[in-house]
């Protein structure tokens, strides 16, 4: 036998055919407590619905899902990531709620070569220069909805818009995304603390400004507070409100009629006409008694993505190159319609402009009115080293 082969064999480096696993273990992390638990709960519920519809198996393997609350704290999220890797030995880490927490757990996960799939946050760094073959997003790059809104505002020819968002990674990405397509004048660009729930000072500044409209990004419970306070301050008529990630099916029940007339960007709506969406929406409403939000769609897609990838490798998830290749192919049917990954493993998808109107049941709902960006990826893929 060749001496080099003998040395490789002695070192345990010769390729050994991967055996099919007897189960798949997933570490699910999201914000499940505090004022922004509304987002994390939606992500968890979408994930659990998918697992249930698959009969508790993913790709034919019995699924064990470890559900953890990151409490919207970076140190807690990092500890959970280390636990997933070191003691739980998960086959994939999924879920996640906020960009700053995603950035906190990213390195511990991908350095350990743990498959990591985000169902919500999409920081620009991870879509671009810090991309990794171990990281996938089934949601969006953080700029995307705002890019769609920017394209819509540019098409409308609006000028002098007041921009406001929380002061953290996603807030900066969202405003950058809007300005990538909107080239009109800006009345002000304001960032508020991520924990701030009283916007009276900012609303007074808007009232005294010469802005023609306002664009706001406030996710989860922040969005509920901002939109209600905005409407109750009597600003809607003078300063039309446009938003991204602020109003969706998860926050509409809490905001109520205060959201009527708001123009939003979105990548999904309950009435999108395809078989996968009908199955998802009807299953979600039956299980949880409410209309799902996009966060739930992304988490549902995370499980369906894993299901098809595990099947493609015949359960041999320990064969990481083959498993990663199967994930990249994304051969599943999404409630959003056609789904495919860009070279940075973030989705290429269509973004819509919608308006909050009263439905036949008298409750506010988002009605899609136009396509803002079609089959769009993101601006950072070109700086990702994966091609």
Residue pairs with C-beta under 8 A, 6 or more apart in sequence:
5 14
8 14
18 313
18 316
18 318
18 319
18 322
19 316
19 318
20 61
20 314
20 315
20 316
21 61
21 91
21 315
21 316
21 317
21 318
22 61
22 62
23 61
23 62
23 63
23 64
24 58
24 59
24 61
24 62
24 63
24 64
24 91
24 92
24 306
24 310
24 317
25 64
25 65
25 66
25 88
25 89
25 90
25 91
26 58
26 63
26 64
26 65
26 66
26 90
26 91
26 92
26 93
26 94
26 306
27 66
27 68
27 80
27 83
27 84
27 88
27 90
27 92
27 93
27 94
28 44
28 47
28 65
28 66
28 67
28 68
28 93
28 94
28 95
29 68
29 69
29 70
29 77
29 80
29 81
29 84
29 93
29 94
29 95
29 96
29 105
30 39
30 40
30 41
30 43
30 44
30 68
30 69
30 70
30 95
30 96
30 97
30 119
30 120
31 37
31 39
31 40
31 69
31 70
31 71
31 72
31 97
31 98
31 101
32 40
32 41
32 44
32 67
32 69
32 70
33 69
33 71
33 72
34 71
34 72
34 221
35 197
35 220
35 221
35 222
36 72
36 97
36 98
36 219
36 220
36 221
36 222
37 220
37 221
38 220
38 221
38 224
38 250
38 251
38 254
39 97
39 120
39 219
39 220
39 250
39 295
40 69
40 70
40 95
40 97
42 250
42 292
42 293
42 295
42 296
42 299
43 95
43 96
43 97
43 119
43 120
43 295
43 296
43 298
43 299
44 67
44 95
44 299
45 284
45 287
45 288
45 292
45 296
45 299
46 119
46 284
46 292
46 295
46 296
46 297
46 298
46 299
46 300
47 65
47 94
47 95
47 119
47 299
47 300
47 302
47 303
48 65
49 280
49 283
49 284
49 287
49 288
49 296
49 300
50 299
50 300
50 301
50 302
50 303
50 304
50 307
51 58
51 63
51 65
51 303
52 287
53 279
53 283
54 63
54 303
54 307
56 62
56 63
57 63
58 303
58 306
58 307
58 310
59 306
59 307
59 308
59 309
59 310
59 311
59 312
59 313
59 315
59 317
60 310
60 311
60 315
61 310
61 315
61 317
66 84
66 88
66 90
68 80
68 83
70 76
70 77
70 80
70 97
70 101
72 97
72 98
72 101
73 101
74 100
74 101
74 104
75 104
77 101
77 104
77 105
78 104
78 105
78 108
80 105
81 93
81 104
81 105
81 108
81 109
82 108
84 90
84 93
84 109
84 114
85 108
85 109
85 112
85 114
90 114
91 115
91 317
92 114
92 115
92 116
92 117
92 306
93 105
93 109
93 114
93 115
93 116
93 117
94 116
94 117
94 118
94 119
94 299
94 302
94 303
94 306
95 118
95 119
95 120
95 299
95 302
96 102
96 105
96 118
96 119
96 120
96 121
97 120
97 121
98 120
98 121
98 168
98 170
98 219
99 121
99 122
99 123
99 142
99 168
99 169
99 170
99 173
100 168
100 169
100 170
100 194
101 121
102 118
102 121
102 123
102 126
103 123
103 125
103 126
103 169
106 116
106 126
106 130
106 132
106 135
109 116
109 134
109 135
110 116
110 132
110 134
110 135
113 134
113 320
114 134
115 134
115 136
115 320
115 323
115 324
115 327
116 132
116 134
116 135
116 136
117 135
117 136
117 137
117 138
117 302
117 305
117 306
117 327
118 126
118 135
118 136
118 137
118 138
118 139
119 138
119 139
119 295
119 298
119 299
119 301
119 302
120 139
120 295
120 298
121 139
121 142
121 170
122 137
122 139
122 140
122 141
122 142
122 144
122 346
122 378
123 142
123 169
123 170
123 173
124 141
124 142
124 143
124 173
124 176
124 380
126 132
126 135
126 137
127 137
127 141
127 344
127 346
127 378
127 380
127 381
127 384
128 344
128 380
128 381
128 382
128 383
128 384
129 380
129 383
129 384
129 385
131 344
131 345
131 384
131 385
131 386
133 324
133 345
133 386
134 324
135 345
136 305
136 327
136 328
136 341
136 345
136 346
137 345
137 346
137 347
138 298
138 299
138 301
138 302
138 305
138 347
139 294
139 295
139 298
139 347
140 267
140 298
140 346
140 347
140 349
140 378
141 173
141 346
141 377
141 378
141 379
141 380
142 169
142 170
142 173
142 174
142 177
143 173
143 174
143 176
143 177
143 180
143 378
143 379
144 177
144 267
144 349
144 351
144 376
144 378
145 174
145 177
145 244
145 245
145 265
145 266
145 267
145 351
146 173
146 174
146 175
146 176
146 177
146 178
146 215
146 217
146 244
146 245
146 265
147 177
147 178
147 180
147 181
147 351
147 373
147 376
147 378
147 379
148 181
148 244
148 265
148 266
148 267
148 351
148 352
148 353
148 372
148 373
148 376
149 178
149 182
149 215
149 242
149 243
149 244
149 263
149 264
149 265
149 353
149 372
150 177
150 178
150 179
150 180
150 181
150 182
151 181
151 182
151 372
151 373
152 242
152 263
152 265
152 353
152 370
152 372
153 161
153 178
153 181
153 182
153 184
153 213
153 215
153 242
154 181
154 182
154 183
154 184
157 184
158 184
158 212
158 213
159 184
159 185
159 212
160 184
160 185
160 186
160 187
160 210
160 211
160 212
160 213
161 182
161 184
161 185
161 186
161 187
161 211
161 212
161 213
161 214
161 215
161 242
162 186
162 187
162 188
162 190
162 206
162 209
162 211
162 213
162 214
162 215
162 239
163 175
163 178
163 186
163 188
163 189
163 190
163 214
163 215
164 188
164 189
164 190
164 191
164 192
164 202
164 206
164 214
164 215
164 216
164 217
165 171
165 172
165 174
165 175
165 190
165 191
165 192
165 216
165 217
165 218
166 191
166 192
166 193
166 194
166 196
166 217
166 218
166 219
166 222
167 191
167 192
167 193
167 194
168 194
170 217
170 219
170 245
171 191
171 194
171 217
172 191
174 217
174 244
174 245
175 189
175 217
177 244
177 379
178 215
178 244
179 186
180 379
187 209
187 210
187 211
187 212
188 205
188 209
188 211
190 202
190 205
192 199
192 202
194 222
196 222
197 221
197 222
197 225
198 225
198 229
199 225
199 226
199 229
199 230
200 229
200 233
203 229
203 230
203 233
203 235
206 214
206 235
206 239
207 233
207 235
207 238
211 239
212 239
213 239
213 240
213 241
213 242
214 230
214 235
214 239
214 240
214 241
214 242
215 242
215 243
215 244
216 226
216 227
216 230
216 241
216 242
216 243
216 246
217 243
217 244
217 245
217 246
218 225
218 226
218 227
218 243
218 245
218 246
219 245
219 246
220 250
220 251
223 243
223 245
223 246
223 247
223 251
223 255
224 251
224 254
224 255
226 246
227 241
227 243
227 246
227 247
227 251
227 255
227 258
227 259
227 262
228 255
228 258
230 236
230 241
230 258
231 258
231 259
232 258
235 241
236 261
240 261
240 263
241 261
241 262
241 263
242 262
242 263
242 264
243 262
243 263
243 264
243 265
244 264
244 265
246 264
247 255
247 259
247 262
247 264
247 356
247 366
248 264
248 266
248 293
248 294
248 295
248 366
249 270
249 290
249 291
249 292
249 293
249 294
249 365
249 366
250 293
250 295
250 296
251 293
252 259
252 356
252 363
252 364
252 365
252 366
253 290
253 363
255 364
256 364
257 358
257 364
259 356
259 364
260 356
260 357
260 358
260 364
261 355
261 356
262 355
262 356
263 353
263 354
263 355
264 353
264 354
264 355
264 356
264 366
265 351
265 352
265 353
265 354
265 372
266 294
266 351
266 352
266 354
266 366
266 368
267 294
267 336
267 349
267 350
267 351
267 352
268 277
268 294
268 297
268 335
268 336
269 352
269 354
269 366
269 367
269 368
270 277
270 281
270 291
270 292
270 365
271 368
272 335
272 336
272 337
272 368
274 333
274 335
274 337
275 333
276 333
276 334
276 335
277 335
277 336
277 337
279 335
280 292
280 297
280 300
280 335
281 291
281 292
281 335
284 290
284 291
284 292
284 296
285 291
285 292
291 365
297 334
297 335
297 336
300 335
301 332
301 334
301 335
301 336
301 339
304 332
304 333
304 334
305 327
305 330
305 332
306 327
307 332
308 326
308 330
308 331
308 332
309 323
309 326
309 327
309 329
310 317
310 323
310 326
312 322
312 326
312 329
312 331
313 319
313 322
313 323
313 326
316 322
316 323
317 323
327 345
328 341
328 345
330 339
330 340
330 341
332 339
333 339
336 349
336 350
337 350
339 347
339 349
340 347
340 348
341 347
341 348
342 348
342 377
342 378
342 381
343 381
343 384
343 386
343 387
344 377
344 378
344 380
344 381
344 384
344 386
345 386
346 377
346 378
346 381
347 377
348 375
348 376
348 377
349 375
349 376
350 371
350 373
350 374
350 375
350 376
351 371
351 372
351 373
351 374
351 376
352 368
352 369
352 370
352 371
352 372
353 368
353 369
353 370
353 371
353 372
354 366
354 367
354 368
354 369
355 366
355 367
355 369
356 364
356 365
356 366
356 367
357 364
357 365
357 367
358 364
358 365
359 365
